[in-house]
Amino acid sequence: MSSSTYKPLCPCCFQAYSNAVVAGETKIAEGGSDGKADPTNRMIFCGTCAPSDVEKALAQKASSGDTTVPPIVWLLTPKEIEESAEKILRDTEANLDAIASVPLEQVTFENTIARLMTPPNYKTNPQVAACKFLQHCSTDAAVREAASAAGKKFAASRVQGRMRKDVYQRVKAFCENTVAVDQLTDYQKHFVKAAKEDFERAGLALPEEDAQKLRELLERDAAVCSQYSKNLGSDDTKLLLDPVELKGCGEDFIKERLSKDQEGKCTITLKYPDIIPIGQICEVPETRRKVTEAREGIGAYKNNLDLVAQGVQLRKQIATILGYPSWAEYICSKRMSGSCQAVNEFLTNLQDKLTESGKEDRDVLLELKADHCKEIGIEFDGKLNAWDTSFYSNRLLKTKYGVDAEAIRQYFPLDHVVETTLSIYQELLGLSFKELPKGTYWSWHVQVRCFEVSDTETKQRLGHFYLDLHPRTGKYGHAAIFHLVKHSVNQGAVDCMLCNLPASTPEKPSLLLHSNVVTFFHEFGHIMHGLCSEGIGNSTRLAKCPRDFVEAPSQMLENWCWQKSILERLSKHYETGESLPDEMLQSMIKAKHVGVAFGSLRQIYLSILDLTIHGLDPPKDAAGLQAIVDELRPKITLVDNPEGNNMLRTFGHLMNQYSASYYGYMWAEVLSADMFATRFEMEGVMNPRVGMEYRKMVLAPGGTHNITDHLTKFLGRPPSNEAFLKSRGILND
């Protein structure tokens, strides 16, 4: 907790701060308490509050009991973060000690299980987010470093907590009290079972020597993953290219990047707004190769490939101690899939059915490349390179199907897409969003927006969400949702979307590719999953959704971005205000499944790669990882892996909760296709009744009980793969 206390602002200072936020003048000076503003700061204060007081007051606003803002008391300095983290760790230890002190014959649900559902070091405590979240987005490198250190300590603390045999004995004793357990609700019984299994999967039945070794391995793995993530987030690679090397990218793209770091050169980073357009529309193959090399080649992202090798070895040792043949088996045994064998059968079956169609898709791109090389006067090398796939896939859509990604982009200004997406979700799920005025809440950057979420009918506040949409130095480099705060007894959930969508310029608004629109719609679906879950236990680590289901809700919602009625709402030409012309719209919809087999093979490759490196005999070093990638990539994707390149250097999923779980994207697609085709496609994509049933039957239960049962209730029958197979062209209507 911060050493300073919350101090309400005088009205004129508060208004001055609010005005400055709106004007983009919010760099708060580090001032004392002399009441004087820094002369370089353009905000005007009455003299009662110093600029530093203003920022502190907003950061600590939640401590006053103000429920209009998220319940996080934000920490502004490394020292505050360190002090607060240490307090959380002490409270966590005290909580476990309190459980352990209960005599075995006196254990109850309240004094044992309930304490484990919302421990101080979990996200039901808002201060956990205040301590560790800013590692992903703060503009202050020292704050990012302190937040990263806090995150490592919390991870180690959770590992140590799961190793407390004295606490496990109390949980086990309560489980054996059948009379007490029988008196619980079904909801409570879920957590009794989950708590016991959580300890046992952590090795509490192990001899002390093995248990100690397990603790050390888990802590080392957490540290390795943290360093890997840090390498990704702190990357500041810049490629300096001549404008001619960016032919095809458009005048605006070049102008925005010209002479930033060197006169006459364009600065290209490895952030999405730079690399995606280059991959899709840059006509210079050498430029596309350079960007691919910068992301995946030797030296990219420091020692990340070595860290992956360390991570898979540590996880293999962990699985062995726990009695599992591999990390993949350990993970899959608690997923919807149930076993690694089931996943392998699922993936290989799909691969077999898609390979021939994938070859046809690849050959179409090869023909297109041959024609294009002839057109621009360069030699055709006879193969489809890794840096060719996105470019020629995009070119195919444009030349054969009339899908001009750049022309379509003019109809998707970011502000309109965001506002319309929020409107659609509100209508569909029976929710109301209210944006908090700038200057009434603290945020880590002036571009961050904050919204309050409530149920439209009952007016009950469900929580808040932040949107942080544009790239900057030190910020997480991909698109992701961070569940900052989980539902608890007297607080709603808080979620944050970190994206790297292009920002507007004074000359032109930010314009999104349709793929960006789909990504935004998908990621926002995760926010809704977090905010719409019900019950305080739903959001604890004892009731997380299985990793092979968690993507299904968001993947299902991607379908909205391909519906005529929704596209007409989402699109608005930045100059004329017109929606997508029908001809453009129909060409997009017609081309939706073009190359789907080829694209699916890439997802299968990533999934099999994940399971392979987490299998029975994981590679021992970077060379072993390289050999696997060099073998699997051409075998499955039908595209050679460039020499020395390895996407494991930037494949962050495998160094977090998605290790041995990436297959979940494909697995969840089966479920998402079924939900959409069976209910929304049949009964209306904006049918509020179906939307509310989806919210209550699928999103609200969270990870409690059996996901298949929830889906069966929503679908009216057990899940089927028929809709998925039809969408991949494997089954005909």
Salt bridges, closest charged atoms under 4 A:
GLU25 OE2 - ARG42 NH2 3.11
ASP66 OD2 - LYS61 NZ 3.94
GLU86 OE2 - LYS153 NZ 2.97
ASP91 OD2 - LYS87 NZ 2.84
GLU93 OE2 - ARG164 NH1 3.14
ASP97 OD1 - ARG164 NH2 2.86
GLU145 OE1 - LYS230 NZ 2.80
ASP166 OD1 - ARG164 NE 2.94
GLU197 OE2 - LYS193 NZ 2.78
GLU197 OE1 - LYS334 NZ 2.69
ASP198 OD1 - ARG162 NE 3.45
ASP198 OD2 - ARG541 NH1 2.29
GLU200 OE2 - LYS196 NZ 2.75
GLU208 OE2 - ARG215 NH2 2.88
ASP221 OD1 - ARG315 NE 3.09
ASP242 OD1 - LYS265 NZ 2.94
GLU245 OE1 - LYS290 NZ 3.02
ASP252 OD2 - LYS508 NZ 2.50
GLU256 OE1 - ARG257 NH1 3.25
ASP261 OD1 - LYS238 NZ 3.15
ASP274 OD1 - ARG257 NE 2.68
GLU283 OE1 - HIS372 NE2 3.81
GLU286 OE2 - ARG289 NH2 2.76
GLU293 OE1 - ARG289 NH1 4.00
GLU296 OE1 - ARG633 NH1 3.70
GLU356 OE2 - LYS359 NZ 3.70
ASP363 OD1 - ARG362 NH2 3.36
GLU375 OE1 - ARG395 NH2 3.33
ASP381 OD1 - LYS369 NZ 2.90
ASP388 OD1 - ARG288 NH2 2.91
ASP388 OD2 - LYS369 NZ 2.66
ASP404 OD2 - LYS398 NZ 3.70
GLU406 OE1 - ARG409 NH1 3.06
GLU419 OE2 - ARG449 NH2 2.84
GLU427 OE2 - ARG569 NH2 2.69
GLU435 OE1 - ARG449 NH2 2.77
GLU452 OE2 - ARG461 NE 2.90
ASP455 OD2 - ARG695 NH2 2.86
ASP468 OD2 - ARG472 NH2 2.71
ASP468 OD1 - LYS475 NZ 3.10
ASP495 OD2 - HIS483 ND1 2.16
GLU534 OE2 - LYS696 NZ 2.58
GLU551 OE1 - HIS522 NE2 3.01
GLU551 OE1 - HIS526 NE2 3.05
GLU558 OE2 - HIS522 ND1 2.69
GLU568 OE2 - LYS564 NZ 2.65
ASP582 OD1 - LYS564 NZ 3.79
ASP610 OD1 - HIS614 ND1 2.97
ASP617 OD1 - LYS620 NZ 3.69
GLU669 OE1 - ARG728 NH2 2.25
ASP674 OD1 - ARG717 NH2 2.60
GLU683 OE2 - ARG679 NE 2.61
GLU683 OE1 - ARG689 NH2 2.75
GLU693 OE1 - ARG679 NH2 2.77
GLU693 OE2 - ARG689 NH1 3.49
GLU722 OE2 - LYS726 NZ 3.02
ASP733 OD1 - LYS726 NZ 3.80
